[in-house]
């Protein structure tokens, strides 16, 4: 991924929901101006959520999500509806697509009414777009009702729908939520920031992983200087700088080694901890990690990752973390793993949850996961905080943040 591309996690997520054959996919294609979704007269053509990152004017970079019908039937239908439910946990703005052919007067069916109640319960701003308005007697008159009549076929009110989506998204993004920079508030123009980036088997050839890209971009936006070093060259890099760096940021996997080489008067943290703060999870994660001290043999620990990737022999989530936890606690917990969008709804069986830095998940999804754990009284922490705690350097790794001074 190039540095000039907006990561999906930083895009507004717009979900299209509704009954089968209401024209969700056709409306998605009309709104995006491209054949993003397969369209068919056969009910249930969309079998899995379809994601498309794009620019949607006047809003900017967004992620459009086309979902299966909420009235799908049979065992496979139940699975598709469940997947649609998961999409709601990451949706910033919802569009409920009504079927003008099924109900030309705009009456909601039971499944649609239930969906509206879910939008309200999850505080998701929504629009009800009544599709197939070309079948209405007077679509202009009906446009004054609670539903916005649209037509994917003729293009009627498509621009109005886009403007309404943009207005809701912008209002949501500024609703009492202070923007959290990655490091822009931690450094000043011309400061040196040293990034310690190990190149191991898991590192993708020819590019940096997303957290490293985003941190570098944030450094450049503040007019500070980003200096990248491998773990073996860190001492030499620090000696040659000529002035003390304002901050050193390391991959959590080599926290102990880097901490030993970076003088105590130089602030030190990790990419994972920066993302915990960015996602509003830092305080929760610092509290949650202490659950390690109460573990007993057989306690279940959920280790969750926001992305899916090929597991290497020394994978941090499935190999290194479990090994470090067993060594630290002298216990034999039962580790359960999940990745991507597969996050359990019932967390009651877990003693604690350890999440990755979540650079691939948007803020709403991470807040859903945090609140799910909080509602079920399950301690919630993340990789970087856990590693720093186990290695005895947690206080140092969060000292750079004013909230913990």
ZIUR-V782160 format. One record per residue. N is the residue number from 1. RES is the residue in three letters. PSI is psi in degrees with one decimal (none if undefined). OMEGA is omega in degrees with one decimal (NA if undefined). Layout:
n:N res:RES psi:PSI omega:OMEGA
n:N res:RES psi:PSI omega:OMEGA
//
This chain:
n:1 res:UNK psi:133.2 omega:-179.7
n:2 res:UNK psi:158.2 omega:-178.9
n:3 res:UNK psi:-21.9 omega:-176.9
n:4 res:UNK psi:4.2 omega:179.5
n:5 res:UNK psi:133.9 omega:180.0
n:6 res:UNK psi:124.3 omega:178.2
n:7 res:UNK psi:149.0 omega:-179.9
n:8 res:UNK psi:-35.4 omega:-178.5
n:9 res:UNK psi:-24.1 omega:-178.4
n:10 res:UNK psi:7.4 omega:179.5
n:11 res:UNK psi:148.4 omega:171.1
n:12 res:UNK psi:129.1 omega:-179.9
n:13 res:UNK psi:119.0 omega:-178.5
n:14 res:UNK psi:114.9 omega:-177.7
n:15 res:UNK psi:136.4 omega:176.2
n:16 res:UNK psi:123.4 omega:-175.1
n:17 res:UNK psi:160.2 omega:176.3
n:18 res:UNK psi:-175.1 omega:179.5
n:19 res:UNK psi:163.4 omega:172.0
n:20 res:UNK psi:140.8 omega:175.6
n:21 res:UNK psi:16.7 omega:174.9
n:22 res:UNK psi:-13.1 omega:-179.4
n:23 res:UNK psi:26.1 omega:-179.9
n:24 res:UNK psi:-49.3 omega:-177.4
n:25 res:UNK psi:-38.6 omega:177.2
n:26 res:UNK psi:-39.2 omega:-179.6
n:27 res:UNK psi:-38.3 omega:175.3
n:28 res:UNK psi:-45.8 omega:179.4
n:29 res:UNK psi:-38.6 omega:179.8
n:30 res:UNK psi:-41.6 omega:-179.1
n:31 res:UNK psi:-40.5 omega:-177.5
n:32 res:UNK psi:-17.2 omega:-179.1
n:33 res:UNK psi:23.3 omega:178.7
n:34 res:UNK psi:161.6 omega:-179.5
n:35 res:UNK psi:72.2 omega:-178.6
n:36 res:UNK psi:-38.9 omega:-173.0
n:37 res:UNK psi:146.4 omega:177.4
n:38 res:UNK psi:132.3 omega:-178.2
n:39 res:UNK psi:136.2 omega:179.8
n:40 res:UNK psi:154.8 omega:174.1
n:41 res:UNK psi:-15.2 omega:-178.2
n:42 res:UNK psi:130.0 omega:179.2
n:43 res:UNK psi:142.3 omega:174.5
n:44 res:UNK psi:23.7 omega:179.7
n:45 res:UNK psi:-39.8 omega:176.7
n:46 res:UNK psi:110.5 omega:-174.6
n:47 res:UNK psi:-20.6 omega:177.8
n:48 res:UNK psi:153.8 omega:174.9
n:49 res:UNK psi:136.1 omega:179.3
n:50 res:UNK psi:127.0 omega:-176.4
n:51 res:UNK psi:137.9 omega:178.0
n:52 res:UNK psi:114.6 omega:175.2
n:53 res:UNK psi:131.8 omega:-176.8
n:54 res:UNK psi:174.9 omega:172.6
n:55 res:UNK psi:125.3 omega:179.1
n:56 res:UNK psi:105.4 omega:178.7
n:57 res:UNK psi:141.3 omega:7.9
n:58 res:UNK psi:17.2 omega:-172.2
n:59 res:UNK psi:-41.6 omega:-175.7
n:60 res:UNK psi:-148.0 omega:-176.6
n:61 res:UNK psi:125.5 omega:-179.5
n:62 res:UNK psi:167.1 omega:171.0
n:63 res:UNK psi:113.8 omega:179.7
n:64 res:UNK psi:134.6 omega:-179.4
n:65 res:UNK psi:117.4 omega:175.2
n:66 res:UNK psi:125.6 omega:-171.9
n:67 res:UNK psi:158.6 omega:174.9
n:68 res:UNK psi:162.4 omega:-179.6
n:69 res:UNK psi:138.2 omega:-177.8
n:70 res:UNK psi:-7.5 omega:178.7
n:71 res:UNK psi:20.7 omega:-179.4
n:72 res:UNK psi:153.8 omega:-171.3
n:73 res:UNK psi:165.0 omega:175.9
n:74 res:UNK psi:-179.7 omega:-177.7
n:75 res:UNK psi:-43.0 omega:178.1
n:76 res:UNK psi:-36.1 omega:178.3
n:77 res:UNK psi:-41.3 omega:178.2
n:78 res:UNK psi:-39.1 omega:178.8
n:79 res:UNK psi:-41.5 omega:179.6
n:80 res:UNK psi:-41.2 omega:178.5
n:81 res:UNK psi:-38.2 omega:178.7
n:82 res:UNK psi:-40.4 omega:178.3
n:83 res:UNK psi:-36.6 omega:175.8
n:84 res:UNK psi:-40.4 omega:177.9
n:85 res:UNK psi:-37.6 omega:178.7
n:86 res:UNK psi:-33.9 omega:178.7
n:87 res:UNK psi:-33.7 omega:-179.1
n:88 res:UNK psi:-29.3 omega:-177.3
n:89 res:UNK psi:-13.7 omega:178.7
n:90 res:UNK psi:7.0 omega:-175.6
n:91 res:UNK psi:124.9 omega:176.8
n:92 res:UNK psi:-37.1 omega:177.2
n:93 res:UNK psi:132.0 omega:-179.4
n:94 res:UNK psi:140.6 omega:172.8
n:95 res:UNK psi:112.4 omega:174.7
n:96 res:UNK psi:117.0 omega:-176.5
n:97 res:UNK psi:109.2 omega:176.2
n:98 res:UNK psi:158.3 omega:-176.5
n:99 res:UNK psi:103.7 omega:-179.2
n:100 res:UNK psi:-25.3 omega:177.9
n:101 res:UNK psi:-39.8 omega:-179.7
n:102 res:UNK psi:-40.3 omega:-177.5
n:103 res:UNK psi:82.2 omega:-176.0
n:104 res:UNK psi:-19.0 omega:-179.8
n:105 res:UNK psi:3.2 omega:175.2
n:106 res:UNK psi:22.4 omega:178.0
n:107 res:UNK psi:133.7 omega:-179.9
n:108 res:UNK psi:140.1 omega:173.7
n:109 res:UNK psi:174.0 omega:-176.4
n:110 res:UNK psi:-41.6 omega:-178.9
n:111 res:UNK psi:-37.5 omega:179.0
n:112 res:UNK psi:-39.8 omega:177.4
n:113 res:UNK psi:-39.1 omega:177.8
n:114 res:UNK psi:-38.8 omega:179.1
n:115 res:UNK psi:-41.2 omega:177.9
n:116 res:UNK psi:-40.8 omega:178.1
n:117 res:UNK psi:-35.8 omega:177.1
n:118 res:UNK psi:-42.8 omega:176.2
n:119 res:UNK psi:-46.2 omega:-177.3
n:120 res:UNK psi:-42.9 omega:-178.6
n:121 res:UNK psi:-35.0 omega:-178.8
n:122 res:UNK psi:5.1 omega:179.6
n:123 res:UNK psi:40.9 omega:177.5
n:124 res:UNK psi:117.1 omega:175.6
n:125 res:UNK psi:140.4 omega:-173.7
n:126 res:UNK psi:160.3 omega:175.4
n:127 res:UNK psi:139.1 omega:172.2
n:128 res:UNK psi:109.9 omega:-179.9
n:129 res:UNK psi:114.0 omega:-177.2
n:130 res:UNK psi:102.4 omega:-173.7
n:131 res:UNK psi:167.2 omega:178.8
n:132 res:UNK psi:37.5 omega:-179.8
n:133 res:UNK psi:-13.8 omega:176.1
n:134 res:UNK psi:-13.9 omega:177.6
n:135 res:UNK psi:-7.5 omega:-177.5
n:136 res:UNK psi:155.1 omega:176.0
n:137 res:UNK psi:-41.8 omega:-176.8
n:138 res:UNK psi:79.5 omega:-176.7
n:139 res:UNK psi:-30.9 omega:179.7
n:140 res:UNK psi:-40.6 omega:178.3
n:141 res:UNK psi:-43.2 omega:-178.0
n:142 res:UNK psi:-18.1 omega:-179.0
n:143 res:UNK psi:-11.6 omega:178.1
n:144 res:UNK psi:-6.5 omega:-178.0
n:145 res:UNK psi:-176.9 omega:-179.6
n:146 res:UNK psi:-21.1 omega:-180.0
n:147 res:UNK psi:145.5 omega:177.1
n:148 res:UNK psi:110.5 omega:177.4
n:149 res:UNK psi:132.8 omega:178.9
n:150 res:UNK psi:164.8 omega:174.7
n:151 res:UNK psi:111.9 omega:175.0
n:152 res:UNK psi:-26.3 omega:-177.4
n:153 res:UNK psi:-45.4 omega:-176.0
n:154 res:UNK psi:-14.9 omega:-177.3
n:155 res:UNK psi:5.5 omega:-177.7
n:156 res:UNK psi:126.0 omega:175.6
n:157 res:UNK psi:14.2 omega:179.4
n:158 res:UNK psi:-42.3 omega:178.2
n:159 res:UNK psi:-36.5 omega:176.6
n:160 res:UNK psi:-42.1 omega:178.3
n:161 res:UNK psi:-44.1 omega:179.5
n:162 res:UNK psi:-41.0 omega:179.3
n:163 res:UNK psi:-38.8 omega:178.6
n:164 res:UNK psi:-40.6 omega:176.6
n:165 res:UNK psi:-46.2 omega:-178.9
n:166 res:UNK psi:-42.4 omega:-178.7
n:167 res:UNK psi:-42.8 omega:178.9
n:168 res:UNK psi:-40.8 omega:-178.6
n:169 res:UNK psi:-42.9 omega:180.0
n:170 res:UNK psi:-39.5 omega:177.9
n:171 res:UNK psi:-39.4 omega:-179.8
n:172 res:UNK psi:-39.0 omega:-176.3
n:173 res:UNK psi:-19.1 omega:-178.6
n:174 res:UNK psi:11.9 omega:-175.3
n:175 res:UNK psi:76.6 omega:175.2
n:176 res:UNK psi:21.4 omega:-179.2
n:177 res:UNK psi:101.7 omega:178.9
n:178 res:UNK psi:137.9 omega:178.2
n:179 res:UNK psi:131.6 omega:179.4
n:180 res:UNK psi:111.0 omega:175.4
n:181 res:UNK psi:161.4 omega:173.8
n:182 res:UNK psi:-56.4 omega:178.9
n:183 res:UNK psi:5.2 omega:-173.8
n:184 res:UNK psi:-26.9 omega:179.5
n:185 res:UNK psi:1.3 omega:-177.3
n:186 res:UNK psi:-14.8 omega:-178.0
n:187 res:UNK psi:164.4 omega:179.5
n:188 res:UNK psi:164.4 omega:177.8
n:189 res:UNK psi:138.5 omega:178.8
n:190 res:UNK psi:-3.5 omega:173.9
n:191 res:UNK psi:149.3 omega:171.8
n:192 res:UNK psi:133.1 omega:173.9
n:193 res:UNK psi:120.5 omega:-178.0
n:194 res:UNK psi:125.8 omega:177.7
n:195 res:UNK psi:122.3 omega:179.5
n:196 res:UNK psi:110.9 omega:-171.5
n:197 res:UNK psi:102.6 omega:177.9
n:198 res:UNK psi:139.3 omega:175.6
n:199 res:UNK psi:96.9 omega:-178.8
n:200 res:UNK psi:-168.4 omega:-176.7
n:201 res:UNK psi:-28.9 omega:-177.6
n:202 res:UNK psi:-12.6 omega:-178.0
n:203 res:UNK psi:126.8 omega:179.9
n:204 res:UNK psi:134.2 omega:-178.6
n:205 res:UNK psi:136.2 omega:173.2
n:206 res:UNK psi:1.2 omega:180.0
n:207 res:UNK psi:165.8 omega:175.7
n:208 res:UNK psi:155.1 omega:177.7
n:209 res:UNK psi:162.6 omega:-170.0
n:210 res:UNK psi:-45.9 omega:-179.9
n:211 res:UNK psi:-38.5 omega:179.3
n:212 res:UNK psi:-42.1 omega:177.7
n:213 res:UNK psi:-46.2 omega:-175.9
n:214 res:UNK psi:-38.3 omega:178.6
n:215 res:UNK psi:-42.9 omega:178.2
n:216 res:UNK psi:-44.1 omega:179.8
n:217 res:UNK psi:-41.4 omega:179.8
n:218 res:UNK psi:-37.6 omega:176.9
n:219 res:UNK psi:-46.2 omega:-179.4
n:220 res:UNK psi:-36.4 omega:179.0
n:221 res:UNK psi:-25.7 omega:179.2
n:222 res:UNK psi:1.4 omega:-178.7
n:223 res:UNK psi:25.5 omega:171.6
n:224 res:UNK psi:-179.9 omega:-174.3
n:225 res:UNK psi:122.9 omega:178.2
n:226 res:UNK psi:126.9 omega:179.6
n:227 res:UNK psi:117.1 omega:-178.0
n:228 res:UNK psi:138.7 omega:179.8
n:229 res:UNK psi:144.8 omega:168.9
n:230 res:UNK psi:165.8 omega:-177.2
n:231 res:UNK psi:-31.3 omega:-177.8
n:232 res:UNK psi:-20.8 omega:-177.1
n:233 res:UNK psi:11.9 omega:-173.7
n:234 res:UNK psi:-47.5 omega:-178.4
n:235 res:UNK psi:-45.9 omega:-178.7
n:236 res:UNK psi:-39.2 omega:179.3
n:237 res:UNK psi:-47.2 omega:-179.7
n:238 res:UNK psi:-36.8 omega:-178.6
n:239 res:UNK psi:-30.7 omega:-175.4
n:240 res:UNK psi:-9.5 omega:-173.5
n:241 res:UNK psi:-38.1 omega:-177.9
n:242 res:UNK psi:-19.0 omega:172.9
n:243 res:UNK psi:159.0 omega:-175.8
n:244 res:UNK psi:130.6 omega:177.1
n:245 res:UNK psi:149.8 omega:178.8
n:246 res:UNK psi:-24.2 omega:-175.2
n:247 res:UNK psi:144.1 omega:170.5
n:248 res:UNK psi:129.6 omega:179.9
n:249 res:UNK psi:127.1 omega:-175.6
n:250 res:UNK psi:158.9 omega:166.5
n:251 res:UNK psi:135.3 omega:-175.2
n:252 res:UNK psi:-27.3 omega:-175.5
n:253 res:UNK psi:-23.8 omega:-178.8
n:254 res:UNK psi:27.7 omega:-176.8
n:255 res:UNK psi:-49.7 omega:-174.5
n:256 res:UNK psi:-45.1 omega:-179.3
n:257 res:UNK psi:-44.8 omega:-178.8
n:258 res:UNK psi:-41.2 omega:179.3
n:259 res:UNK psi:-36.1 omega:179.8
n:260 res:UNK psi:-26.3 omega:-176.1
n:261 res:UNK psi:-18.9 omega:-178.7
n:262 res:UNK psi:121.6 omega:-179.0
n:263 res:UNK psi:147.1 omega:-175.8
n:264 res:UNK psi:-23.9 omega:-177.9
n:265 res:UNK psi:1.4 omega:176.5
n:266 res:UNK psi:121.9 omega:179.9
n:267 res:UNK psi:141.1 omega:-176.9
n:268 res:UNK psi:135.2 omega:172.2
n:269 res:UNK psi:-171.4 omega:-178.3
n:270 res:UNK psi:163.1 omega:176.6
n:271 res:UNK psi:-43.4 omega:-177.8
n:272 res:UNK psi:-40.2 omega:180.0
n:273 res:UNK psi:-37.1 omega:175.2
n:274 res:UNK psi:-41.0 omega:-179.1
n:275 res:UNK psi:-28.2 omega:174.0
n:276 res:UNK psi:-43.3 omega:177.6
n:277 res:UNK psi:-43.4 omega:-179.2
n:278 res:UNK psi:-36.7 omega:-179.2
n:279 res:UNK psi:6.7 omega:178.1
n:280 res:UNK psi:26.7 omega:-174.0
n:281 res:UNK psi:0.3 omega:-168.9
n:282 res:UNK psi:-51.0 omega:-178.6
n:283 res:UNK psi:-41.7 omega:177.8
n:284 res:UNK psi:-43.7 omega:-177.1
n:285 res:UNK psi:-37.8 omega:179.5
n:286 res:UNK psi:-39.8 omega:176.3
n:287 res:UNK psi:-43.6 omega:-172.7
n:288 res:UNK psi:-30.8 omega:-174.4
n:289 res:UNK psi:-22.3 omega:-177.9
n:290 res:UNK psi:-11.1 omega:176.0
n:291 res:UNK psi:-18.2 omega:176.7
n:292 res:UNK psi:-32.2 omega:-175.3
n:293 res:UNK psi:-10.0 omega:-179.1
n:294 res:UNK psi:8.9 omega:-178.5
n:295 res:UNK psi:146.5 omega:173.4
n:296 res:UNK psi:163.4 omega:177.7
n:297 res:UNK psi:132.3 omega:177.1
n:298 res:UNK psi:-10.8 omega:176.1
n:299 res:UNK psi:139.4 omega:-178.9
n:300 res:UNK psi:131.2 omega:175.0
n:301 res:UNK psi:124.9 omega:176.6
n:302 res:UNK psi:121.2 omega:174.1
n:303 res:UNK psi:114.1 omega:-171.3
n:304 res:UNK psi:136.8 omega:175.1
n:305 res:UNK psi:142.8 omega:-178.4
n:306 res:UNK psi:-14.0 omega:-179.8
n:307 res:UNK psi:170.4 omega:174.2
n:308 res:UNK psi:133.6 omega:179.7
n:309 res:UNK psi:163.8 omega:178.8
n:310 res:UNK psi:128.0 omega:-178.3
n:311 res:UNK psi:127.3 omega:175.8
n:312 res:UNK psi:168.3 omega:-176.4
n:313 res:UNK psi:-27.7 omega:178.8
n:314 res:UNK psi:44.4 omega:-179.0
n:315 res:UNK psi:136.2 omega:-174.7
n:316 res:UNK psi:-41.7 omega:-175.3
n:317 res:UNK psi:-42.2 omega:-174.0
n:318 res:UNK psi:-15.0 omega:-176.2
n:319 res:UNK psi:-60.3 omega:-171.7
n:320 res:UNK psi:-50.1 omega:-178.9
n:321 res:UNK psi:-49.7 omega:177.7
n:322 res:UNK psi:-39.4 omega:-179.6
n:323 res:UNK psi:-45.4 omega:179.8
n:324 res:UNK psi:-40.3 omega:-179.3
n:325 res:UNK psi:-43.1 omega:178.5
n:326 res:UNK psi:-41.5 omega:179.9
n:327 res:UNK psi:-43.2 omega:-177.5
n:328 res:UNK psi:-41.9 omega:-173.3
n:329 res:UNK psi:-17.4 omega:-173.8
n:330 res:UNK psi:30.6 omega:178.2
n:331 res:UNK psi:170.4 omega:178.8
n:332 res:UNK psi:77.2 omega:178.2
n:333 res:UNK psi:166.0 omega:175.7
n:334 res:UNK psi:112.8 omega:-175.8
n:335 res:UNK psi:132.1 omega:176.4
n:336 res:UNK psi:137.6 omega:-174.2
n:337 res:UNK psi:142.0 omega:172.1
n:338 res:UNK psi:157.1 omega:-178.0
n:339 res:UNK psi:164.2 omega:179.2
n:340 res:UNK psi:-134.1 omega:-178.5
n:341 res:UNK psi:0.1 omega:-177.1
n:342 res:UNK psi:88.4 omega:177.0
n:343 res:UNK psi:122.7 omega:-174.3
n:344 res:UNK psi:143.0 omega:174.8
n:345 res:UNK psi:-39.9 omega:179.3
n:346 res:UNK psi:109.9 omega:-178.2
n:347 res:UNK psi:3.7 omega:-170.9
n:348 res:UNK psi:-20.3 omega:-177.5
n:349 res:UNK psi:-8.1 omega:-173.1
n:350 res:UNK psi:143.2 omega:175.2
n:351 res:UNK psi:-33.5 omega:177.4
n:352 res:UNK psi:164.0 omega:178.4
n:353 res:UNK psi:131.2 omega:176.7
n:354 res:UNK psi:116.1 omega:-174.8
n:355 res:UNK psi:153.4 omega:174.3
n:356 res:UNK psi:-176.8 omega:179.7
n:357 res:UNK psi:-16.8 omega:173.6
n:358 res:UNK psi:37.2 omega:179.4
n:359 res:UNK psi:-17.8 omega:-178.3
n:360 res:UNK psi:-3.0 omega:-178.1
n:361 res:UNK psi:144.9 omega:179.0
n:362 res:UNK psi:169.1 omega:-174.2
n:363 res:UNK psi:-38.8 omega:-178.6
n:364 res:UNK psi:-40.1 omega:178.8
n:365 res:UNK psi:-43.3 omega:-179.3
n:366 res:UNK psi:-37.1 omega:176.7
n:367 res:UNK psi:-35.3 omega:175.5
n:368 res:UNK psi:-45.6 omega:-178.8
n:369 res:UNK psi:-41.9 omega:178.6
n:370 res:UNK psi:-46.7 omega:-177.9
n:371 res:UNK psi:-34.7 omega:176.5
n:372 res:UNK psi:-43.1 omega:177.7
n:373 res:UNK psi:-42.5 omega:-179.0
n:374 res:UNK psi:-43.4 omega:-179.4
n:375 res:UNK psi:-28.8 omega:-178.5
n:376 res:UNK psi:12.9 omega:176.2
n:377 res:UNK psi:40.9 omega:178.5
n:378 res:UNK psi:121.1 omega:177.4
n:379 res:UNK psi:139.1 omega:-173.9
n:380 res:UNK psi:125.8 omega:178.2
n:381 res:UNK psi:-171.2 omega:-180.0
n:382 res:UNK psi:173.9 omega:-173.9
n:383 res:UNK psi:-54.2 omega:-173.4
n:384 res:UNK psi:-43.8 omega:178.8
n:385 res:UNK psi:-42.1 omega:-179.1
n:386 res:UNK psi:-46.1 omega:-178.6
n:387 res:UNK psi:-43.4 omega:179.1
n:388 res:UNK psi:-39.8 omega:179.9
n:389 res:UNK psi:-47.4 omega:-179.1
n:390 res:UNK psi:-36.9 omega:-176.2
n:391 res:UNK psi:6.7 omega:172.6
n:392 res:UNK psi:21.7 omega:-177.7
n:393 res:UNK psi:21.6 omega:-178.7
n:394 res:UNK psi:-46.2 omega:-179.0
n:395 res:UNK psi:-42.3 omega:179.9
n:396 res:UNK psi:-39.1 omega:-173.4
n:397 res:UNK psi:-17.2 omega:178.4
n:398 res:UNK psi:-1.2 omega:-178.7
n:399 res:UNK psi:-24.6 omega:-178.4
n:400 res:UNK psi:-20.6 omega:-178.1
n:401 res:UNK psi:128.9 omega:-175.1
n:402 res:UNK psi:-27.5 omega:-178.8
n:403 res:UNK psi:-22.1 omega:-174.2
n:404 res:UNK psi:11.3 omega:179.8
n:405 res:UNK psi:none omega:NA
//
